[in-house]
Amino acid sequence: MVARIHDFIDRIASVRSFAVLGVLVVGLVLTVNFADFFWTLPGFKQLTHGAGILDMELHYDAEGAYRLLASQGEAGRAYYLKSLWTLDIAIPVLVSLWLATGIALAQRATGVRAALTLLPIAAGLSDLLENTGISILLVRYPERLDTLAALSGDATTAKHLLYTASLLVAAALGLCARQRRLRNRYNPGR
């Protein structure tokens, strides 16, 4: 299964797919964070008088999760659940594919052969796992599912760490690829 995912990413990785995915990611992230319409962050903040969402926390435990869910109110929790299963499905899929194609392109240019493209895929899976856990917390609220809340907090932390690592790997490989191109341009016989 892992080899299939890696092969799929390698097949779709092109400058064009990277650019298209990048435009989609930037557009979706800007829309979710700044546009004021259904299931976006500004609409949520207005509805809940500024309450936050669990997705944006770096980490939380059960107490922190339930404190935040309580601050959202009933209408805020319903809004949050809808956003998790609409826009917040597209974000992890697009971001992880975009980062994976960027890493695959940079790996080709540098000659690095490692399964680094799986790093953003793991980030996206952590994000979807987080969404599932939060969704269950929202549906079952006010019932306390402390173990699930703590595990969702762990998935949130893993998501942030894996996306950050993916960005760093993509940037480092991209810089190495650029350095290699410059070296080949100015030292063609080398």
GIKALIN-V915187 format. One line per field, one symbol per residue. psi: psi as a letter, one per 40 degrees, with the letter a starting at -180 (. if undefined). burial: 1 if it has 24 or more other ideal C-beta (glycine too) atoms within 12 Angstrom, else 0. A space follows every 50 residues. Layout:
psi: ???
burial: ???
//
This chain:
psi: dddddddddddehiddddddddddddddddddddigahfidddddddefe iaiddeidiiadddddddddedidddddddddddecdedddddddddddd dddddddddeehgifdeedddddddddddddddddddddehehhgddddd dddddddddddddddddddddddddddddddddddegde.
burial: 00001100110010001100100010011011000000111011101100 11111010110100110110010001101111110011111111111111 11111111110000011111111111111111111111001000000111 1111111111011001101100110110000000000000
//
